[in-house]
Amino acid sequence: MFDSKDDISTNVQEVDRHAFHTRDQDFKSRRRPWWGLGGEDRSFATARPEALEESSTSLKGDVQTVNRDIQQSVFSDPQAAEFYEPIDSYEGRHRFDPHATWSQEEERKLVRRLDWRVCLWACIMFFALQLDRGNISQALSDNMLDDLGLTTNDYNNGMTIFYCSFLFAELPSQLVSKKIGPDNWIPIQMVLWSVVASAQSHLTGRSTFFVTRFLLGLIEGGFIPDVVLYLSYFYKNKELPTRLAYFWTSLTATNIVASFLAYGILRLRGRNGMEGWRWLFAIEGGITAAVGIISWLYLPPSPTQTKRTSLKGLLRSKDGWFTEREEVIMVTRILRDDPAKSTMHNRQAITPRLLWQSLSDYDMWPIYLIGLTWTVPMTPETNYLTLTLKSLGFGTFQTNLLTIPANVLFICQLLFWTWLSERLNQRFALGLISQLWAIPLIVALEVLPNKFAHANWVRYTISSLIVGYPYAHAMLVAITSRNSGSVRTRTVGSSLYNMAVQTSNIISSQIYRTGDKPLYRRGNKVLLGIAAYNCLLFIGAKVYYAWKNNKRDVIWNSMTHEERLDYLATTKDQGNKRLDFRFAH
């Protein structure tokens, strides 16, 4: 199970320096241009000479590790490995073995188990979030605004209040989660917001509508980055985008399920003197409460902490989910992929100094800028789809069922483009496609005449295509985590990116105005301008990160092995500011 450190060290020292520099020059001449496809990302460049890296092998009995994973790891060089070792308080430190070997099949089976035990439940929790966060759309189709005496502008203001409170709760929630653990904080959030969600069944007018919107945003804020941080404990950087795609698939699957639920629940209008939308809020809030309680009894803190030790882990087995060898594989594969994940304990708080360092990390700002506007061209049509369908003459139950095709398309696009992003090793270039998809559709909405044959169905088709756009969110959330370079920036960065996205929702909620209904032609002109601006942002971020990597490559590849080791031993650089760190793009 172990390689000989002495043998590897001897090989490193025997590599001819002239050959080393020759290979480095060859590498520089083969550098991939910023527009190039393919290749593979490394979080950190190795200090190990390229000649040795390609010639090494690792065979132990009948188990052969994928050599490339070991070779590309910073732990492949025993002289450099000590600079990447986990801190003593890291929760998986006792299971980390940089020389461990395992087969591809072992790892595949383990990842599949993680998908069933961890990722699936994360999707179920997101289902509960979206059920309470999104059922306002179904409530609108049941004449909630008229029942409460509210206008479209009142609804816009209520959604702005929700997004503002959601926005400002993101970072504080993430800091609490980092201190007490996502496995504790997420269930607490869910139970708290379920109480408020159910209380919406007793709305009386504008004031109570605004208050519940504020409280829901305040409690739900931070849930998504909390889950992203939690999933990063279990998955490698390359695996995370696909799991996040599953995560956001559950969002859209919730919209589909919610449409069917609403179709039945809204028919309760008149029972016990309550409107259908009141029954909707009460019943779906109860579902979320149940999921929150189960989550507290189920979620483990980390891959090496799955044993049931108290009531907290009641739904986990006494012996835990994994054997000692499986825990070694899980921890080692994660840290070989990204050793920065072991720089903090999973219950270690972010200090004010660390918070400031993360907030001032300018290399993350291109991602935040994208988050601020990239969904804006599609969001108004998404939020107003049910109201648009109602205004086009469709009934309550037709409206809820007609939202399903758009959600199915959304799921297909999300899964396909996320898969393709890792296949082609491209994120920002594929994110650009979301804007190129939306522009001609918004132009069509803008130029179509008010009345023409089959106008309702044509507008419905265009609106559905906009709602089912290529969703790059999983790619962008994953690249925020990947490019952070440290646990503290990953914690804060996930929140800041999500805060930017929530800010975009605030912007979006004010674009379609009452005086512009039902075709919102002024609003569509604004959306076209923002989409053009987003195209420049995606291209600019791609060029920026490729330039940063190439600039560091020139310096790193001109250094000898001894110079690289000296840098690692003496540098004060941290996180993604290190010379050996490489950005994904």
Helices and strands as residue ranges (DSSP letters): H 5-14, H 17-29, H 50-55, E 59-60, E 63-64, H 67-71, G 74-76, H 78-81, G 82-84, G 93-95, H 104-114, I 115-119, H 120-141, H 144-148, H 152-180, H 182-199, G 200-202, H 206-220, H 223-232, H 240-265, G 266-268, G 271-273, H 276-298, G 311-313, H 324-337, G 339-342, H 352-359, G 362-364, H 365-373, H 379-383, H 385-391, H 396-402, H 404-424, H 428-447, H 455-467, H 473-482, H 487-508, G 514-516, H 521-557, H 561-570, G 575-577
